[in-house]
Amino acid sequence: MITLQLRELEEDGVISREVYKQVPPKVEYSLTPFGRTIEPILLLMEQWGEQYVNMGATSTWLNEKY
C-alpha cells in the first residue's frame, strides 16, 4: 500500500526516488522543489498536533468535545 502511494507521489512530481544498486536493496525518497511547496502546510499540521498532545488530548477527550 505504501509503495503505491509513494509511486503516485513520484508520478505527480511531489517526491523523487533514488535507487541504490546494492545488497540489500536501498531506496531513498526526497521532496522535489514542487513537493517543498506543501512544507508550510505540513508545519501547521505539526503545530496543530503538538497542541493536542500538550493538552493531553485522548480519544475520550475528543469524543466528549465533538
GROMACS elastic network, one bead per residue, 0.5 to 0.9 nm:
[ bonds ]
;  ai    aj funct       b0    kb
    1     4     6  0.52696   500
    1     5     6  0.65133   500
    1     6     6  0.87818   500
    2     5     6  0.50619   500
    2     6     6  0.60933   500
    2     7     6  0.85358   500
    3     6     6  0.50954   500
    3     7     6  0.61068   500
    3     8     6  0.86037   500
    4     7     6  0.51375   500
    4     8     6  0.62213   500
    4     9     6  0.86935   500
    5     8     6  0.50923   500
    5     9     6  0.62327   500
    5    10     6  0.85858   500
    6     9     6  0.50968   500
    6    10     6  0.61477   500
    6    11     6  0.86232   500
    6    15     6  0.78428   500
    6    17     6  0.87973   500
    6    29     6  0.85292   500
    7    11     6  0.61145   500
    7    12     6  0.85726   500
    7    15     6  0.87941   500
    7    17     6  0.87344   500
    8    12     6  0.61492   500
    8    13     6  0.86419   500
    8    14     6  0.87935   500
    9    12     6  0.50425   500
    9    13     6  0.62862   500
    9    14     6  0.52483   500
    9    15     6  0.58373   500
    9    16     6  0.83776   500
    9    35     6  0.89575   500
   10    13     6  0.50947   500
   10    14     6  0.57895   500
   10    16     6  0.57039   500
   10    17     6  0.70899   500
   10    29     6  0.89855   500
   11    14     6  0.76921   500
   11    15     6  0.82595   500
   11    16     6  0.89029   500
   12    15     6  0.78960   500
   13    16     6  0.71310   500
   13    31     6  0.87012   500
   13    32     6  0.68331   500
   13    33     6  0.88436   500
   13    34     6  0.68161   500
   13    35     6  0.70938   500
   14    30     6  0.86372   500
   14    31     6  0.60479   500
   14    32     6  0.56382   500
   14    33     6  0.78645   500
   14    34     6  0.58477   500
   14    36     6  0.78610   500
   15    29     6  0.64265   500
   15    30     6  0.53979   500
   15    32     6  0.51000   500
   15    33     6  0.86418   500
   15    34     6  0.82545   500
   15    35     6  0.61179   500
   16    28     6  0.82732   500
   16    29     6  0.56004   500
   16    30     6  0.53981   500
   16    31     6  0.62254   500
   16    32     6  0.60544   500
   17    27     6  0.68490   500
   17    28     6  0.58242   500
   17    30     6  0.67475   500
   18    26     6  0.84995   500
   18    27     6  0.56337   500
   18    28     6  0.52395   500
   18    29     6  0.64016   500
   18    30     6  0.84380   500
   19    22     6  0.89608   500
   19    25     6  0.78633   500
   19    26     6  0.61313   500
   19    28     6  0.66087   500
   19    29     6  0.89226   500
   20    23     6  0.89120   500
   20    25     6  0.66020   500
   20    26     6  0.52606   500
   20    27     6  0.60394   500
   20    28     6  0.81645   500
   21    24     6  0.85582   500
   21    25     6  0.63414   500
   21    26     6  0.71743   500
   21    27     6  0.89167   500
   22    25     6  0.52197   500
   22    26     6  0.67762   500
   23    26     6  0.77124   500
   30    35     6  0.86933   500
   31    34     6  0.75877   500
   31    35     6  0.50174   500
   31    36     6  0.59657   500
   32    36     6  0.62232   500
   32    37     6  0.89185   500
   33    36     6  0.51100   500
   33    37     6  0.69193   500
   34    37     6  0.54990   500
   34    38     6  0.79167   500
   35    38     6  0.59433   500
   35    39     6  0.75604   500
   36    39     6  0.51838   500
   36    40     6  0.83568   500
   37    40     6  0.71467   500
   37    41     6  0.84790   500
   38    41     6  0.54364   500
   38    42     6  0.64165   500
   38    43     6  0.88575   500
   39    42     6  0.50270   500
   39    43     6  0.61651   500
   39    44     6  0.86742   500
   40    43     6  0.51274   500
   40    44     6  0.63210   500
   40    45     6  0.87231   500
   41    44     6  0.51189   500
   41    45     6  0.62668   500
   41    46     6  0.86688   500
   42    45     6  0.50075   500
   42    46     6  0.61891   500
   42    47     6  0.87061   500
   43    47     6  0.62791   500
   43    48     6  0.86147   500
   44    47     6  0.50682   500
   44    48     6  0.61399   500
   44    49     6  0.86291   500
   45    49     6  0.61873   500
   45    50     6  0.86194   500
   46    49     6  0.51386   500
   46    50     6  0.61861   500
   46    51     6  0.87081   500
   47    50     6  0.50605   500
   47    51     6  0.62568   500
   47    52     6  0.88868   500
   48    51     6  0.52602   500
   48    52     6  0.67049   500
   48    53     6  0.89006   500
   49    52     6  0.53350   500
   49    53     6  0.62726   500
   49    54     6  0.86281   500
   50    54     6  0.59789   500
   50    55     6  0.84735   500
   51    54     6  0.51570   500
   51    55     6  0.61959   500
   51    56     6  0.88095   500
   51    57     6  0.88070   500
   52    56     6  0.63902   500
   52    57     6  0.52763   500
   52    58     6  0.84917   500
   53    56     6  0.51960   500
   53    57     6  0.57380   500
   53    58     6  0.83136   500
   54    57     6  0.74841   500
   56    61     6  0.84803   500
   57    60     6  0.79816   500
   57    61     6  0.57580   500
   57    62     6  0.67676   500
   58    61     6  0.50254   500
   58    62     6  0.62286   500
   58    63     6  0.85671   500
   59    62     6  0.50534   500
   59    63     6  0.60923   500
   59    64     6  0.86398   500
   60    63     6  0.51025   500
   60    64     6  0.62556   500
   60    65     6  0.87128   500
   61    64     6  0.52122   500
   61    65     6  0.63061   500
   61    66     6  0.86239   500
   62    65     6  0.51250   500
   62    66     6  0.58877   500
   63    66     6  0.52832   500
